[in-house]
């Protein structure tokens, strides 16, 4: 039901907090990757260690610790981008009021403000509190913002009376969660398809402090990954050392050298679509020095050897129905060079661009791409990298 889905579970300080442990386990049994955030008051009912042990992740409670900013003070941004669904169960009247006011006084409320995913809250409290006009007004206000609400059950409450206010059973919460995820699922020509996108440079070390590399920023790779995700693809973004931040929604996996990237590609070579945007070094030092090479009056002779031709390997091991898109960065004879690579490496499409032109290539926010297909067609695109990435994939997948 939740295979491959990422659920962020928010637990607030009510007596029903212990039930969130069972909810966590049910999400996991259904295939979800679950992370937990707790309000400080929730830890009075259930310790963070319980949720941490079961989820296998740290459980943050506050942006601040002992008045100081913690090392993970941006985690609310990270988790807000990471989740496919944010579920707050139980949600107390106090947290509900904080949501209405836009308060960000703990990790849970801060993450909620940063969340880009749908949100489901499960209000849980004594019946008299639930029926209070202030609480009902707050529920109406969050509904108008598009937040989903699962009404509480009726039954025996902690106060000793029978009334409405119980946290629904995990099965009910899971069913509602699944419906919300289906409603928000991106539908497109890549829906249900595994997509691997590479981006950024490689580093080929000659000693512990020096390496061969290039100025690739990874911006085009990020743009291609986002464009594939917008068409419904299940994207994994393999990236070299970057100075730009990679959004968690792209499932980033880092690499350093061409050999590192090759190993990452091999274990994902069954992907339905592979887009090789990374600027992979063609050569590496034949010998890696174990110590820093000292500066002397003598000249340094560096012997290089070819790196693995990853695109060629992918073409030789191409699966039925798989599509391969390569990128070619050239300083001259762009069309002829790109056409040759398209054929030699058995690609479906190749994107050629020039490194020497202003506003194109490495580190630029804009680009000009010559897209050529194995069927002989060609198109040219200019603009921002996100715009070009979208145009390229719309050309390749016209149903979008």
C-alpha positions as YAML, in Angstrom:
chain: A
units: angstrom
residues:
- id: 1
  name: UNK
  ca: [0.00, 0.00, 0.00]
- id: 2
  name: UNK
  ca: [2.84, 2.40, 0.85]
- id: 3
  name: UNK
  ca: [5.78, 0.82, -0.95]
- id: 4
  name: UNK
  ca: [8.37, 3.51, -1.64]
- id: 5
  name: UNK
  ca: [6.34, 6.19, 0.14]
- id: 6
  name: UNK
  ca: [7.77, 8.45, 2.83]
- id: 7
  name: UNK
  ca: [5.59, 9.22, 5.82]
- id: 8
  name: UNK
  ca: [6.49, 11.91, 8.34]
- id: 9
  name: UNK
  ca: [4.68, 11.13, 11.59]
- id: 10
  name: UNK
  ca: [4.17, 14.01, 14.00]
- id: 11
  name: UNK
  ca: [3.35, 13.09, 17.60]
- id: 12
  name: UNK
  ca: [1.98, 15.68, 20.03]
- id: 13
  name: UNK
  ca: [1.53, 15.68, 23.79]
- id: 14
  name: UNK
  ca: [-1.69, 13.81, 24.47]
- id: 15
  name: UNK
  ca: [-2.39, 10.54, 26.26]
- id: 16
  name: UNK
  ca: [-2.94, 8.89, 22.87]
- id: 17
  name: UNK
  ca: [0.73, 9.45, 22.00]
- id: 18
  name: UNK
  ca: [1.46, 5.82, 22.87]
- id: 19
  name: UNK
  ca: [-0.87, 4.72, 20.05]
- id: 20
  name: UNK
  ca: [1.42, 6.41, 17.54]
- id: 21
  name: UNK
  ca: [3.91, 3.60, 18.19]
- id: 22
  name: UNK
  ca: [1.42, 1.10, 16.75]
- id: 23
  name: UNK
  ca: [0.64, 3.47, 13.89]
- id: 24
  name: UNK
  ca: [4.34, 3.68, 13.04]
- id: 25
  name: UNK
  ca: [4.59, -0.11, 12.89]
- id: 26
  name: UNK
  ca: [1.53, -0.40, 10.64]
- id: 27
  name: UNK
  ca: [2.95, 2.12, 8.18]
- id: 28
  name: UNK
  ca: [6.19, 0.15, 8.11]
- id: 29
  name: UNK
  ca: [4.38, -3.15, 7.56]
- id: 30
  name: UNK
  ca: [2.66, -1.53, 4.58]
- id: 31
  name: UNK
  ca: [6.06, -0.66, 3.07]
- id: 32
  name: UNK
  ca: [6.49, 2.98, 4.10]
- id: 33
  name: UNK
  ca: [9.70, 4.67, 5.18]
- id: 34
  name: UNK
  ca: [8.65, 6.51, 8.34]
- id: 35
  name: UNK
  ca: [10.35, 9.30, 10.25]
- id: 36
  name: UNK
  ca: [9.00, 10.74, 13.47]
- id: 37
  name: UNK
  ca: [8.90, 14.24, 14.95]
- id: 38
  name: UNK
  ca: [7.67, 14.81, 18.50]
- id: 39
  name: UNK
  ca: [6.69, 17.94, 20.37]
- id: 40
  name: UNK
  ca: [8.52, 18.37, 23.68]
- id: 41
  name: UNK
  ca: [5.32, 17.61, 25.60]
- id: 42
  name: UNK
  ca: [4.84, 14.36, 23.66]
- id: 43
  name: UNK
  ca: [8.05, 13.04, 25.20]
- id: 44
  name: UNK
  ca: [6.34, 13.18, 28.60]
- id: 45
  name: UNK
  ca: [4.11, 10.32, 27.44]
- id: 46
  name: UNK
  ca: [6.47, 8.29, 25.19]
- id: 47
  name: UNK
  ca: [10.26, 8.61, 24.99]
- id: 48
  name: UNK
  ca: [12.04, 9.51, 21.78]
- id: 49
  name: UNK
  ca: [14.08, 6.32, 22.13]
- id: 50
  name: UNK
  ca: [11.02, 4.17, 21.40]
- id: 51
  name: UNK
  ca: [10.29, 5.86, 18.10]
- id: 52
  name: UNK
  ca: [13.97, 6.11, 17.21]
- id: 53
  name: UNK
  ca: [14.51, 2.37, 17.72]
- id: 54
  name: UNK
  ca: [11.49, 1.43, 15.63]
- id: 55
  name: UNK
  ca: [11.96, 3.97, 12.83]
- id: 56
  name: UNK
  ca: [15.78, 3.60, 12.77]
- id: 57
  name: UNK
  ca: [16.05, 7.38, 12.56]
- id: 58
  name: UNK
  ca: [16.72, 10.14, 15.06]
- id: 59
  name: UNK
  ca: [13.58, 11.74, 16.48]
- id: 60
  name: UNK
  ca: [13.89, 15.55, 16.66]
- id: 61
  name: UNK
  ca: [11.76, 17.51, 19.12]
- id: 62
  name: UNK
  ca: [13.07, 21.05, 18.94]
- id: 63
  name: UNK
  ca: [15.13, 23.34, 16.74]
- id: 64
  name: UNK
  ca: [16.97, 24.50, 19.85]
- id: 65
  name: UNK
  ca: [18.76, 22.57, 22.57]
- id: 66
  name: UNK
  ca: [19.80, 24.22, 25.84]
- id: 67
  name: UNK
  ca: [19.34, 27.61, 24.21]
- id: 68
  name: UNK
  ca: [21.76, 26.81, 21.39]
- id: 69
  name: UNK
  ca: [21.17, 25.96, 17.77]
- id: 70
  name: UNK
  ca: [21.76, 22.27, 17.19]
- id: 71
  name: UNK
  ca: [23.84, 20.81, 14.39]
- id: 72
  name: UNK
  ca: [20.61, 19.78, 12.65]
- id: 73
  name: UNK
  ca: [18.85, 23.12, 12.92]
- id: 74
  name: UNK
  ca: [17.75, 22.96, 9.26]
- id: 75
  name: UNK
  ca: [16.22, 19.52, 9.64]
- id: 76
  name: UNK
  ca: [12.70, 20.97, 9.49]
- id: 77
  name: UNK
  ca: [13.43, 22.09, 5.93]
- id: 78
  name: UNK
  ca: [14.94, 18.71, 5.05]
- id: 79
  name: UNK
  ca: [12.00, 16.74, 6.47]
- id: 80
  name: UNK
  ca: [9.46, 19.10, 4.94]
- id: 81
  name: UNK
  ca: [10.87, 18.32, 1.50]
- id: 82
  name: UNK
  ca: [11.47, 14.63, 2.21]
- id: 83
  name: UNK
  ca: [7.92, 13.53, 3.03]
- id: 84
  name: UNK
  ca: [5.18, 12.37, 0.68]
- id: 85
  name: UNK
  ca: [2.66, 12.82, 3.50]
- id: 86
  name: UNK
  ca: [2.84, 14.51, 6.90]
- id: 87
  name: UNK
  ca: [0.54, 12.85, 9.45]
- id: 88
  name: UNK
  ca: [0.03, 14.43, 12.88]
- id: 89
  name: UNK
  ca: [-1.46, 11.77, 15.14]
- id: 90
  name: UNK
  ca: [-2.48, 12.52, 17.78]
- id: 91
  name: UNK
  ca: [-2.99, 16.24, 17.24]
- id: 92
  name: UNK
  ca: [-3.83, 18.07, 20.46]
- id: 93
  name: UNK
  ca: [-5.94, 21.21, 20.74]
- id: 94
  name: UNK
  ca: [-2.77, 23.15, 21.53]
- id: 95
  name: UNK
  ca: [-0.96, 22.02, 18.38]
- id: 96
  name: UNK
  ca: [-4.10, 22.62, 16.32]
- id: 97
  name: UNK
  ca: [-4.17, 26.22, 17.56]
- id: 98
  name: UNK
  ca: [-0.46, 26.58, 16.75]
- id: 99
  name: UNK
  ca: [-1.13, 25.35, 13.20]
- id: 100
  name: UNK
  ca: [-3.87, 27.94, 12.77]
- id: 101
  name: UNK
  ca: [-1.61, 30.73, 14.03]
- id: 102
  name: UNK
  ca: [1.38, 29.63, 11.98]
- id: 103
  name: UNK
  ca: [3.50, 29.19, 15.09]
- id: 104
  name: UNK
  ca: [6.97, 27.67, 14.73]
- id: 105
  name: UNK
  ca: [8.03, 27.17, 18.34]
- id: 106
  name: UNK
  ca: [9.15, 23.53, 18.03]
- id: 107
  name: UNK
  ca: [10.40, 21.11, 15.41]
- id: 108
  name: UNK
  ca: [6.94, 19.83, 14.52]
- id: 109
  name: UNK
  ca: [5.31, 23.19, 13.90]
- id: 110
  name: UNK
  ca: [8.42, 24.50, 12.10]
- id: 111
  name: UNK
  ca: [8.45, 21.47, 9.81]
- id: 112
  name: UNK
  ca: [4.76, 21.90, 9.09]
- id: 113
  name: UNK
  ca: [5.38, 25.42, 7.82]
- id: 114
  name: UNK
  ca: [8.15, 24.11, 5.55]
- id: 115
  name: UNK
  ca: [6.23, 21.04, 4.31]
- id: 116
  name: UNK
  ca: [5.54, 20.77, 0.59]
- id: 117
  name: UNK
  ca: [3.45, 17.63, 0.90]
- id: 118
  name: UNK
  ca: [-0.19, 17.06, 1.87]
- id: 119
  name: UNK
  ca: [-0.92, 17.10, 5.61]
- id: 120
  name: UNK
  ca: [-3.33, 14.90, 7.57]
- id: 121
  name: UNK
  ca: [-4.15, 15.73, 11.19]
- id: 122
  name: UNK
  ca: [-5.98, 13.48, 13.64]
- id: 123
  name: UNK
  ca: [-7.45, 15.72, 16.37]
- id: 124
  name: UNK
  ca: [-7.53, 13.81, 19.65]
- id: 125
  name: UNK
  ca: [-8.78, 15.23, 22.95]
- id: 126
  name: UNK
  ca: [-11.57, 15.06, 25.51]
- id: 127
  name: UNK
  ca: [-15.08, 15.33, 24.07]
- id: 128
  name: UNK
  ca: [-15.84, 18.64, 25.72]
- id: 129
  name: UNK
  ca: [-12.66, 20.14, 24.35]
- id: 130
  name: UNK
  ca: [-13.36, 18.79, 20.87]
- id: 131
  name: UNK
  ca: [-16.83, 20.35, 20.77]
- id: 132
  name: UNK
  ca: [-15.58, 23.71, 22.06]
- id: 133
  name: UNK
  ca: [-16.36, 26.45, 19.52]
- id: 134
  name: UNK
  ca: [-12.73, 27.57, 19.48]
- id: 135
  name: UNK
  ca: [-11.54, 24.08, 18.50]
- id: 136
  name: UNK
  ca: [-14.27, 23.71, 15.86]
- id: 137
  name: UNK
  ca: [-13.37, 27.12, 14.46]
- id: 138
  name: UNK
  ca: [-9.72, 26.10, 14.24]
- id: 139
  name: UNK
  ca: [-10.67, 22.87, 12.44]
- id: 140
  name: UNK
  ca: [-12.69, 24.85, 9.90]
- id: 141
  name: UNK
  ca: [-9.76, 27.19, 9.32]
- id: 142
  name: UNK
  ca: [-7.23, 24.42, 8.65]
- id: 143
  name: UNK
  ca: [-9.69, 22.67, 6.32]
- id: 144
  name: UNK
  ca: [-9.88, 25.85, 4.24]
- id: 145
  name: UNK
  ca: [-6.09, 25.74, 3.92]
- id: 146
  name: UNK
  ca: [-6.26, 22.30, 2.35]
- id: 147
  name: UNK
  ca: [-5.15, 20.33, 5.39]
- id: 148
  name: UNK
  ca: [-6.91, 16.99, 5.69]
- id: 149
  name: UNK
  ca: [-8.69, 16.07, 8.93]
- id: 150
  name: UNK
  ca: [-9.62, 12.59, 10.12]
- id: 151
  name: UNK
  ca: [-12.44, 12.98, 12.63]
- id: 152
  name: UNK
  ca: [-11.90, 11.32, 16.02]
- id: 153
  name: UNK
  ca: [-13.76, 8.19, 17.06]
- id: 154
  name: UNK
  ca: [-16.22, 7.94, 19.92]
- id: 155
  name: UNK
  ca: [-15.51, 5.72, 22.89]
- id: 156
  name: UNK
  ca: [-14.09, 5.49, 26.39]
- id: 157
  name: UNK
  ca: [-11.76, 8.46, 26.97]
- id: 158
  name: UNK
  ca: [-8.97, 9.10, 29.46]
- id: 159
  name: UNK
  ca: [-11.32, 11.31, 31.47]
- id: 160
  name: UNK
  ca: [-13.45, 8.27, 32.25]
- id: 161
  name: UNK
  ca: [-16.43, 9.22, 30.12]
- id: 162
  name: UNK
  ca: [-17.62, 7.97, 26.75]
- id: 163
  name: UNK
  ca: [-17.56, 10.68, 24.12]
- id: 164
  name: UNK
  ca: [-16.06, 11.72, 20.80]
- id: 165
  name: UNK
  ca: [-12.33, 12.38, 20.87]
- id: 166
  name: UNK
  ca: [-10.48, 9.05, 20.55]
- id: 167
  name: UNK
  ca: [-7.64, 8.60, 18.11]
- id: 168
  name: UNK
  ca: [-8.92, 6.42, 15.24]
- id: 169
  name: UNK
  ca: [-7.46, 2.94, 14.86]
- id: 170
  name: UNK
  ca: [-4.27, 2.62, 12.78]
- id: 171
  name: UNK
  ca: [-6.17, 0.85, 9.99]
- id: 172
  name: UNK
  ca: [-8.44, 3.88, 9.57]
- id: 173
  name: UNK
  ca: [-5.52, 6.28, 9.51]
- id: 174
  name: UNK
  ca: [-3.68, 4.14, 6.95]
- id: 175
  name: UNK
  ca: [-6.72, 3.98, 4.68]
- id: 176
  name: UNK
  ca: [-7.17, 7.74, 4.78]
- id: 177
  name: UNK
  ca: [-3.44, 8.26, 4.21]
- id: 178
  name: UNK
  ca: [-3.49, 5.99, 1.16]
- id: 179
  name: UNK
  ca: [-6.41, 7.91, -0.30]
- id: 180
  name: UNK
  ca: [-4.65, 11.24, 0.16]
- id: 181
  name: UNK
  ca: [-1.48, 9.96, -1.48]
- id: 182
  name: UNK
  ca: [-3.47, 8.64, -4.44]
- id: 183
  name: UNK
  ca: [-5.20, 12.00, -4.79]
- id: 184
  name: UNK
  ca: [-1.88, 13.84, -4.90]
- id: 185
  name: UNK
  ca: [0.01, 11.31, -7.00]
- id: 186
  name: UNK
  ca: [1.64, 12.86, -10.06]
- id: 187
  name: UNK
  ca: [0.27, 11.28, -13.23]
- id: 188
  name: UNK
  ca: [2.31, 11.45, -16.39]
- id: 189
  name: UNK
  ca: [4.17, 9.40, -18.98]
- id: 190
  name: UNK
  ca: [6.81, 8.43, -16.40]
- id: 191
  name: UNK
  ca: [4.36, 7.39, -13.68]
- id: 192
  name: UNK
  ca: [5.56, 4.12, -12.17]
- id: 193
  name: UNK
  ca: [8.89, 4.35, -14.04]
- id: 194
  name: UNK
  ca: [12.29, 4.27, -12.38]
- id: 195
  name: UNK
  ca: [14.43, 7.19, -13.50]
- id: 196
  name: UNK
  ca: [18.13, 7.68, -12.78]
- id: 197
  name: UNK
  ca: [19.66, 11.10, -13.45]
- id: 198
  name: UNK
  ca: [23.33, 11.94, -12.98]
- id: 199
  name: UNK
  ca: [24.78, 15.42, -12.52]
- id: 200
  name: UNK
  ca: [27.79, 17.42, -11.45]
- id: 201
  name: UNK
  ca: [31.51, 16.73, -11.83]
- id: 202
  name: UNK
  ca: [33.74, 13.84, -10.93]
- id: 203
  name: UNK
  ca: [37.00, 14.16, -9.03]
- id: 204
  name: UNK
  ca: [39.98, 12.02, -9.97]
- id: 205
  name: UNK
  ca: [42.55, 12.31, -7.18]
- id: 206
  name: UNK
  ca: [46.28, 12.23, -7.90]
- id: 207
  name: UNK
  ca: [47.20, 12.58, -4.22]
- id: 208
  name: UNK
  ca: [45.19, 13.17, -1.01]
- id: 209
  name: UNK
  ca: [44.72, 16.91, -1.72]
- id: 210
  name: UNK
  ca: [44.76, 17.34, -5.52]
- id: 211
  name: UNK
  ca: [42.41, 16.10, -8.18]
- id: 212
  name: UNK
  ca: [41.37, 16.47, -11.82]
- id: 213
  name: UNK
  ca: [37.87, 17.84, -12.23]
- id: 214
  name: UNK
  ca: [35.72, 20.34, -14.15]
- id: 215
  name: UNK
  ca: [33.47, 23.33, -13.32]
- id: 216
  name: UNK
  ca: [30.15, 21.47, -13.64]
- id: 217
  name: UNK
  ca: [27.65, 22.91, -11.14]
- id: 218
  name: UNK
  ca: [25.06, 20.13, -11.38]
- id: 219
  name: UNK
  ca: [22.32, 22.67, -12.20]
- id: 220
  name: UNK
  ca: [21.35, 20.96, -15.46]
- id: 221
  name: UNK
  ca: [21.24, 17.58, -13.75]
- id: 222
  name: UNK
  ca: [18.97, 18.90, -11.00]
- id: 223
  name: UNK
  ca: [16.74, 20.48, -13.65]
- id: 224
  name: UNK
  ca: [16.49, 17.19, -15.57]
- id: 225
  name: UNK
  ca: [15.73, 15.27, -12.37]
- id: 226
  name: UNK
  ca: [12.99, 17.73, -11.40]
- id: 227
  name: UNK
  ca: [11.51, 17.59, -14.90]
- id: 228
  name: UNK
  ca: [11.41, 13.78, -14.80]
- id: 229
  name: UNK
  ca: [9.75, 13.87, -11.39]
- id: 230
  name: UNK
  ca: [7.15, 16.33, -12.70]
- id: 231
  name: UNK
  ca: [6.19, 13.67, -15.28]
- id: 232
  name: UNK
  ca: [5.60, 11.13, -12.52]
- id: 233
  name: UNK
  ca: [9.01, 9.41, -12.52]
- id: 234
  name: UNK
  ca: [10.46, 7.75, -9.43]
- id: 235
  name: UNK
  ca: [13.71, 9.69, -9.56]
- id: 236
  name: UNK
  ca: [17.12, 8.95, -8.08]
- id: 237
  name: UNK
  ca: [19.69, 11.71, -8.59]
- id: 238
  name: UNK
  ca: [23.33, 10.61, -8.53]
- id: 239
  name: UNK
  ca: [25.56, 13.64, -8.10]
- id: 240
  name: UNK
  ca: [29.20, 14.55, -7.80]
- id: 241
  name: UNK
  ca: [30.61, 17.15, -5.37]
- id: 242
  name: UNK
  ca: [28.34, 20.20, -5.65]
- id: 243
  name: UNK
  ca: [28.17, 23.69, -4.17]
- id: 244
  name: UNK
  ca: [24.40, 23.90, -4.77]
- id: 245
  name: UNK
  ca: [21.87, 22.19, -2.53]
- id: 246
  name: UNK
  ca: [20.13, 19.12, -3.94]
- id: 247
  name: UNK
  ca: [16.44, 18.89, -2.95]
- id: 248
  name: UNK
  ca: [15.59, 15.79, -0.94]
- id: 249
  name: UNK
  ca: [12.62, 15.14, -3.23]
- id: 250
  name: UNK
  ca: [15.15, 13.95, -5.82]
- id: 251
  name: UNK
  ca: [16.49, 11.12, -3.63]
- id: 252
  name: UNK
  ca: [20.11, 12.31, -3.93]
- id: 253
  name: UNK
  ca: [22.99, 9.84, -3.82]
- id: 254
  name: UNK
  ca: [26.53, 11.31, -3.87]
- id: 255
  name: UNK
  ca: [29.57, 10.03, -5.73]
- id: 256
  name: UNK
  ca: [33.12, 11.33, -6.12]
- id: 257
  name: UNK
  ca: [34.99, 9.64, -8.95]
- id: 258
  name: UNK
  ca: [34.02, 8.09, -12.28]
- id: 259
  name: UNK
  ca: [34.56, 4.68, -10.71]
- id: 260
  name: UNK
  ca: [32.19, 5.60, -7.87]
- id: 261
  name: UNK
  ca: [29.54, 6.68, -10.36]
- id: 262
  name: UNK
  ca: [29.99, 3.51, -12.39]
- id: 263
  name: UNK
  ca: [29.33, 1.37, -9.33]
- id: 264
  name: UNK
  ca: [26.21, 3.40, -8.51]
- id: 265
  name: UNK
  ca: [24.99, 3.11, -12.09]
- id: 266
  name: UNK
  ca: [25.55, -0.65, -12.29]
- id: 267
  name: UNK
  ca: [23.24, -1.37, -9.35]
- id: 268
  name: UNK
  ca: [20.56, 0.84, -10.96]
- id: 269
  name: UNK
  ca: [21.08, -0.20, -14.58]
- id: 270
  name: UNK
  ca: [17.57, -1.69, -14.74]
- id: 271
  name: UNK
  ca: [16.00, 1.79, -14.58]
- id: 272
  name: UNK
  ca: [13.42, 2.59, -17.25]
- id: 273
  name: UNK
  ca: [15.13, 5.88, -18.07]
- id: 274
  name: UNK
  ca: [18.74, 6.92, -17.47]
- id: 275
  name: UNK
  ca: [19.78, 10.53, -18.09]
- id: 276
  name: UNK
  ca: [23.55, 10.98, -18.00]
- id: 277
  name: UNK
  ca: [23.98, 14.71, -17.37]
- id: 278
  name: UNK
  ca: [27.11, 14.34, -15.21]
- id: 279
  name: UNK
  ca: [30.39, 15.73, -16.53]
- id: 280
  name: UNK
  ca: [32.46, 12.58, -16.14]
- id: 281
  name: UNK
  ca: [36.23, 12.81, -16.47]
- id: 282
  name: UNK
  ca: [37.63, 10.93, -19.46]
- id: 283
  name: UNK
  ca: [40.94, 10.32, -17.70]
- id: 284
  name: UNK
  ca: [42.30, 9.63, -14.24]
- id: 285
  name: UNK
  ca: [45.84, 9.46, -12.80]
- id: 286
  name: UNK
  ca: [47.30, 6.05, -13.42]
- id: 287
  name: UNK
  ca: [48.72, 5.99, -9.92]
- id: 288
  name: UNK
  ca: [47.27, 7.57, -6.78]
- id: 289
  name: UNK
  ca: [50.00, 8.93, -4.54]
- id: 290
  name: UNK
  ca: [49.49, 8.01, -0.88]
- id: 291
  name: UNK
  ca: [51.09, 11.27, 0.32]
- id: 292
  name: UNK
  ca: [50.88, 14.84, -0.92]
- id: 293
  name: UNK
  ca: [53.27, 15.45, -3.81]
- id: 294
  name: UNK
  ca: [55.74, 18.11, -2.63]
- id: 295
  name: UNK
  ca: [56.58, 21.16, -4.68]
- id: 296
  name: UNK
  ca: [60.12, 21.00, -6.04]
- id: 297
  name: UNK
  ca: [62.11, 22.63, -8.80]
- id: 298
  name: UNK
  ca: [61.65, 19.52, -10.87]
- id: 299
  name: UNK
  ca: [58.67, 19.34, -13.22]
- id: 300
  name: UNK
  ca: [55.86, 16.94, -12.39]
- id: 301
  name: UNK
  ca: [54.99, 14.31, -14.97]
- id: 302
  name: UNK
  ca: [51.47, 12.96, -14.61]
- id: 303
  name: UNK
  ca: [50.53, 9.73, -16.36]
- id: 304
  name: UNK
  ca: [46.82, 9.31, -17.09]
- id: 305
  name: UNK
  ca: [44.63, 6.41, -18.12]
- id: 306
  name: UNK
  ca: [41.06, 6.34, -19.46]
- id: 307
  name: UNK
  ca: [38.16, 6.07, -17.05]
- id: 308
  name: UNK
  ca: [35.31, 3.65, -17.61]
- id: 309
  name: UNK
  ca: [33.09, 4.80, -20.50]
- id: 310
  name: UNK
  ca: [29.83, 4.60, -18.56]
- id: 311
  name: UNK
  ca: [27.55, 5.68, -21.42]
- id: 312
  name: UNK
  ca: [29.07, 3.09, -23.73]
- id: 313
  name: UNK
  ca: [28.65, 0.39, -21.06]
- id: 314
  name: UNK
  ca: [25.01, 1.35, -20.61]
- id: 315
  name: UNK
  ca: [24.44, 1.17, -24.36]
- id: 316
  name: UNK
  ca: [26.02, -2.27, -24.52]
- id: 317
  name: UNK
  ca: [23.89, -3.51, -21.61]
- id: 318
  name: UNK
  ca: [20.68, -1.74, -22.55]
- id: 319
  name: UNK
  ca: [17.47, -3.44, -21.42]
- id: 320
  name: UNK
  ca: [14.39, -3.90, -23.59]
- id: 321
  name: UNK
  ca: [12.26, -0.77, -23.45]
- id: 322
  name: UNK
  ca: [14.92, 1.23, -21.62]
- id: 323
  name: UNK
  ca: [15.71, 4.76, -22.80]
- id: 324
  name: UNK
  ca: [19.17, 6.30, -22.55]
- id: 325
  name: UNK
  ca: [19.80, 10.04, -22.80]
- id: 326
  name: UNK
  ca: [23.36, 11.31, -22.96]
- id: 327
  name: UNK
  ca: [24.92, 14.77, -22.79]
- id: 328
  name: UNK
  ca: [27.87, 15.96, -24.86]
- id: 329
  name: UNK
  ca: [29.82, 19.08, -23.93]
- id: 330
  name: UNK
  ca: [31.89, 20.28, -26.89]
- id: 331
  name: UNK
  ca: [34.09, 23.25, -27.82]
- id: 332
  name: UNK
  ca: [33.81, 22.69, -31.60]
- id: 333
  name: UNK
  ca: [31.95, 20.65, -34.21]
- id: 334
  name: UNK
  ca: [29.03, 20.20, -31.81]
- id: 335
  name: UNK
  ca: [26.54, 18.57, -34.16]
- id: 336
  name: UNK
  ca: [29.00, 16.13, -35.75]
- id: 337
  name: UNK
  ca: [30.53, 15.12, -32.41]
- id: 338
  name: UNK
  ca: [27.16, 14.65, -30.73]
- id: 339
  name: UNK
  ca: [25.82, 12.64, -33.67]
- id: 340
  name: UNK
  ca: [28.86, 10.36, -33.54]
- id: 341
  name: UNK
  ca: [28.43, 9.74, -29.79]
- id: 342
  name: UNK
  ca: [24.73, 9.09, -30.26]
- id: 343
  name: UNK
  ca: [25.49, 6.25, -32.66]
- id: 344
  name: UNK
  ca: [28.65, 4.85, -31.06]
- id: 345
  name: UNK
  ca: [27.14, 4.65, -27.58]
- id: 346
  name: UNK
  ca: [23.75, 3.33, -28.78]
- id: 347
  name: UNK
  ca: [21.78, 6.12, -27.18]
- id: 348
  name: UNK
  ca: [18.16, 7.04, -27.83]
- id: 349
  name: UNK
  ca: [18.82, 10.75, -27.48]
- id: 350
  name: UNK
  ca: [21.78, 13.04, -26.95]
- id: 351
  name: UNK
  ca: [21.86, 16.64, -25.75]
- id: 352
  name: UNK
  ca: [24.75, 18.62, -27.16]
- id: 353
  name: UNK
  ca: [25.88, 21.94, -25.76]
- id: 354
  name: UNK
  ca: [28.89, 24.21, -26.10]
- id: 355
  name: UNK
  ca: [31.25, 25.09, -23.29]
- id: 356
  name: UNK
  ca: [32.70, 28.15, -25.01]
- id: 357
  name: UNK
  ca: [29.57, 30.27, -25.58]
- id: 358
  name: UNK
  ca: [28.37, 32.96, -23.17]
- id: 359
  name: UNK
  ca: [25.33, 31.97, -21.12]
- id: 360
  name: UNK
  ca: [25.81, 28.29, -21.87]
- id: 361
  name: UNK
  ca: [27.41, 25.29, -20.24]
- id: 362
  name: UNK
  ca: [29.13, 24.99, -16.91]
- id: 363
  name: UNK
  ca: [27.79, 26.92, -13.88]
- id: 364
  name: UNK
  ca: [25.43, 29.04, -15.98]
- id: 365
  name: UNK
  ca: [21.73, 29.35, -15.11]
- id: 366
  name: UNK
  ca: [20.90, 29.31, -18.82]
- id: 367
  name: UNK
  ca: [21.82, 26.99, -21.64]
- id: 368
  name: UNK
  ca: [21.37, 26.15, -25.31]
- id: 369
  name: UNK
  ca: [20.83, 22.48, -26.12]
- id: 370
  name: UNK
  ca: [20.85, 20.67, -29.45]
- id: 371
  name: UNK
  ca: [18.69, 17.57, -28.92]
- id: 372
  name: UNK
  ca: [19.22, 14.76, -31.42]
- id: 373
  name: UNK
  ca: [17.40, 11.45, -31.57]
- id: 374
  name: UNK
  ca: [18.40, 8.06, -32.91]
- id: 375
  name: UNK
  ca: [15.54, 8.45, -35.42]
- id: 376
  name: UNK
  ca: [17.38, 11.35, -37.07]
- id: 377
  name: UNK
  ca: [15.27, 14.15, -35.62]
- id: 378
  name: UNK
  ca: [16.80, 17.21, -34.00]
- id: 379
  name: UNK
  ca: [15.58, 20.25, -32.07]
- id: 380
  name: UNK
  ca: [17.25, 23.23, -30.44]
- id: 381
  name: UNK
  ca: [16.27, 24.82, -27.13]
- id: 382
  name: UNK
  ca: [17.46, 27.96, -25.34]
- id: 383
  name: UNK
  ca: [16.47, 29.39, -21.98]
- id: 384
  name: UNK
  ca: [16.83, 28.64, -18.31]
- id: 385
  name: UNK
  ca: [18.00, 25.14, -17.46]
- id: 386
  name: UNK
  ca: [14.67, 24.14, -15.82]
- id: 387
  name: UNK
  ca: [12.77, 25.37, -18.91]
- id: 388
  name: UNK
  ca: [15.05, 23.46, -21.26]
- id: 389
  name: UNK
  ca: [14.84, 20.28, -19.17]
- id: 390
  name: UNK
  ca: [11.05, 20.38, -19.33]
- id: 391
  name: UNK
  ca: [11.10, 20.98, -23.10]
- id: 392
  name: UNK
  ca: [13.50, 18.10, -23.68]
- id: 393
  name: UNK
  ca: [11.36, 15.59, -21.81]
- id: 394
  name: UNK
  ca: [8.15, 16.87, -23.42]
- id: 395
  name: UNK
  ca: [9.78, 16.24, -26.80]
- id: 396
  name: UNK
  ca: [10.89, 12.74, -25.83]
- id: 397
  name: UNK
  ca: [7.59, 11.92, -24.10]
- id: 398
  name: UNK
  ca: [4.98, 13.80, -26.18]
- id: 399
  name: UNK
  ca: [2.08, 12.44, -24.09]
- id: 400
  name: UNK
  ca: [3.11, 14.95, -21.41]
...
